[in-house]
């Protein structure tokens, strides 16, 4: 089954760009240097994954330097790990003190199935849930099943951080997201059981699909 994988970082560079390597299981998908991208002000960002609610704002603030990959993942795979290795040791560490370093935030991290029938079905479920459940609760607790960032952990040496959104990282490490097949496509494996699943694509996902379709038709 085909998917779009979307990855974007906010990055405030001190002296040199950090290096990122993206893996699907053990297969290297891409290796690149993360460019300066502080349009949302890295040092003051508290939650860069907050859903942008209009297309105009999305075009103005979102996906300035995103990496977008088309993946063809065999249907026989029921479990997948997406890993992003970060090489970032750019700092002014001296005699036990560090005052400056390259700051990195994982801003966008999506895995979107390229299946129009599936997307249409999920949109119908989204609309049904939105108006049949307590709307305020649905908005506050919903989890977008195509948004991987809430279900991604950070690993460096012996340290693990389970909540990544808005976190600034300045060392070598790995972002890891485990997925498994449910509802016919891959979704985050470690979704919080007490939360309400947002089955349908949000506005950012729909925007990405529209852009993909535009390029595909050319």
PLY file of the C-alpha trace (Angstrom):
ply
format ascii 1.0
element vertex 218
property float x
property float y
property float z
element edge 217
property int vertex1
property int vertex2
end_header
0.00 0.00 0.00
1.25 3.47 -0.84
1.70 6.19 1.79
3.01 9.72 2.05
5.57 10.21 4.81
5.92 13.86 5.85
8.75 15.06 8.10
9.63 18.65 9.00
11.86 20.18 11.67
12.15 23.58 13.22
15.85 24.32 13.55
17.90 27.14 15.04
21.49 26.54 13.92
24.38 27.57 16.15
27.34 26.81 13.85
26.50 23.81 11.66
23.46 21.94 10.40
22.42 18.70 12.12
22.25 15.54 10.03
19.08 13.41 9.84
18.70 9.84 8.60
15.22 8.38 8.11
14.68 4.62 8.29
11.69 2.39 7.59
12.54 -0.63 9.71
16.21 -1.12 8.75
15.92 0.44 5.29
17.48 3.89 4.88
15.01 6.19 3.10
16.99 9.41 3.06
19.89 11.27 4.64
20.02 15.06 4.72
21.21 18.10 6.63
18.44 19.99 8.44
18.37 23.58 7.27
17.70 26.69 9.31
13.93 26.86 9.81
12.88 29.14 12.63
9.84 30.76 11.06
7.82 29.82 14.15
10.59 30.96 16.57
12.13 27.79 17.95
13.08 29.24 21.31
9.52 30.29 22.09
7.53 27.47 20.49
5.51 25.51 23.04
3.57 23.21 20.75
4.50 23.40 17.06
2.05 20.62 16.20
-1.03 22.69 17.03
-3.49 22.26 14.18
-3.57 25.27 11.87
-7.21 25.88 11.09
-7.18 27.67 7.74
-5.53 26.90 4.43
-4.15 30.44 4.24
-2.38 30.05 7.58
-1.21 26.60 6.57
0.44 27.94 3.45
1.98 30.83 5.39
3.35 28.91 8.38
3.35 25.21 7.64
5.53 22.89 5.62
8.15 25.41 4.57
10.94 22.85 4.46
9.18 19.51 4.79
10.60 16.28 3.43
7.87 14.28 1.70
8.34 10.68 0.59
6.08 8.29 -1.29
6.42 4.86 0.26
5.17 1.55 -1.07
4.89 -0.61 2.05
4.03 -4.29 1.46
0.57 -5.22 2.70
2.12 -8.26 4.37
3.85 -6.00 6.92
1.69 -5.69 10.01
4.29 -3.92 12.15
6.66 -1.15 11.10
9.13 1.12 12.87
9.96 4.57 11.51
13.19 5.91 12.96
14.87 9.29 12.49
18.49 9.35 13.60
19.82 12.80 14.49
23.50 13.70 14.53
23.74 17.00 16.39
26.76 17.74 18.58
27.03 21.42 17.70
27.50 23.38 20.94
29.94 25.53 22.90
30.45 23.03 25.73
33.50 24.09 27.76
34.57 23.02 31.26
31.17 21.55 32.09
29.15 24.52 30.83
27.07 24.96 27.68
25.23 28.15 26.78
24.65 27.73 23.05
23.75 24.77 20.84
21.83 23.92 17.67
18.16 23.56 18.62
15.91 21.04 16.87
12.15 20.44 17.13
10.24 17.74 15.26
7.38 19.88 13.94
5.47 17.68 11.48
5.48 13.89 11.28
2.69 12.24 9.26
2.06 8.92 7.57
-0.88 9.25 5.16
-2.41 6.34 3.21
-2.77 7.09 -0.52
-6.14 5.44 -0.91
-9.05 7.68 -1.92
-11.76 5.21 -0.86
-10.16 4.78 2.56
-9.81 8.55 3.03
-13.46 9.08 2.07
-14.56 6.42 4.56
-12.45 7.96 7.33
-13.87 11.42 6.60
-17.39 10.02 6.99
-16.45 8.48 10.35
-14.91 11.79 11.43
-18.07 13.71 10.62
-20.24 11.15 12.44
-18.09 11.24 15.58
-17.76 15.00 15.53
-21.50 15.55 15.82
-22.54 12.45 17.77
-20.12 12.77 20.69
-19.49 15.53 23.19
-17.82 18.01 20.83
-15.68 19.76 23.44
-14.39 16.42 24.70
-13.81 15.23 21.14
-11.74 18.34 20.37
-9.67 18.19 23.56
-8.88 14.47 23.57
-8.90 13.36 19.96
-5.83 11.71 18.48
-5.17 12.02 14.75
-4.26 8.53 13.64
-2.19 9.88 10.72
-0.22 12.27 12.94
2.71 10.34 14.37
4.22 13.02 16.57
2.13 12.30 19.68
3.16 8.66 19.47
6.88 9.20 18.90
9.59 8.93 21.54
13.11 10.39 21.71
16.09 8.22 22.65
19.61 9.39 23.56
22.10 7.13 25.33
20.19 5.81 28.39
17.55 8.55 28.26
14.05 8.27 26.77
11.45 11.03 26.37
7.94 9.83 25.61
6.37 13.23 24.85
8.05 14.89 21.86
5.78 17.81 20.74
7.35 21.17 21.52
10.50 19.62 22.96
13.83 21.19 21.95
16.65 18.70 21.34
20.31 19.59 21.08
22.20 16.30 21.09
22.61 13.09 19.11
19.63 10.76 19.36
16.72 9.03 17.65
13.03 9.70 17.11
11.18 6.35 17.07
7.56 5.64 16.14
6.11 2.13 16.15
3.16 1.38 13.88
0.89 -1.57 13.32
-1.89 -2.36 10.90
-5.45 -1.60 12.00
-8.52 -0.59 10.00
-6.61 -1.78 6.93
-3.63 0.60 7.16
-0.71 1.45 9.43
-1.42 3.61 12.49
0.59 4.38 15.66
0.90 1.30 17.84
1.03 3.10 21.18
-2.08 5.27 21.06
-3.38 6.34 24.46
-6.39 4.09 25.19
-8.37 6.79 27.05
-8.29 9.21 24.14
-10.81 9.47 21.33
-9.40 8.56 17.93
-9.82 11.18 15.24
-10.40 8.74 12.40
-10.64 11.29 9.65
-7.88 13.34 8.01
-7.39 16.82 9.46
-6.99 19.91 7.33
-3.21 19.51 7.03
-3.57 15.94 5.76
-6.19 17.01 3.20
-3.92 19.85 2.06
-1.03 17.43 1.56
-3.21 15.01 -0.38
-4.45 17.82 -2.63
-0.88 18.97 -3.34
0.18 15.40 -4.04
-2.72 14.96 -6.45
-1.84 18.22 -8.25
1.74 17.05 -8.84
0.59 13.57 -9.83
-1.73 14.98 -12.48
1.01 17.07 -14.14
0 1
1 2
2 3
3 4
4 5
5 6
6 7
7 8
8 9
9 10
10 11
11 12
12 13
13 14
14 15
15 16
16 17
17 18
18 19
19 20
20 21
21 22
22 23
23 24
24 25
25 26
26 27
27 28
28 29
29 30
30 31
31 32
32 33
33 34
34 35
35 36
36 37
37 38
38 39
39 40
40 41
41 42
42 43
43 44
44 45
45 46
46 47
47 48
48 49
49 50
50 51
51 52
52 53
53 54
54 55
55 56
56 57
57 58
58 59
59 60
60 61
61 62
62 63
63 64
64 65
65 66
66 67
67 68
68 69
69 70
70 71
71 72
72 73
73 74
74 75
75 76
76 77
77 78
78 79
79 80
80 81
81 82
82 83
83 84
84 85
85 86
86 87
87 88
88 89
89 90
90 91
91 92
92 93
93 94
94 95
95 96
96 97
97 98
98 99
99 100
100 101
101 102
102 103
103 104
104 105
105 106
106 107
107 108
108 109
109 110
110 111
111 112
112 113
113 114
114 115
115 116
116 117
117 118
118 119
119 120
120 121
121 122
122 123
123 124
124 125
125 126
126 127
127 128
128 129
129 130
130 131
131 132
132 133
133 134
134 135
135 136
136 137
137 138
138 139
139 140
140 141
141 142
142 143
143 144
144 145
145 146
146 147
147 148
148 149
149 150
150 151
151 152
152 153
153 154
154 155
155 156
156 157
157 158
158 159
159 160
160 161
161 162
162 163
163 164
164 165
165 166
166 167
167 168
168 169
169 170
170 171
171 172
172 173
173 174
174 175
175 176
176 177
177 178
178 179
179 180
180 181
181 182
182 183
183 184
184 185
185 186
186 187
187 188
188 189
189 190
190 191
191 192
192 193
193 194
194 195
195 196
196 197
197 198
198 199
199 200
200 201
201 202
202 203
203 204
204 205
205 206
206 207
207 208
208 209
209 210
210 211
211 212
212 213
213 214
214 215
215 216
216 217
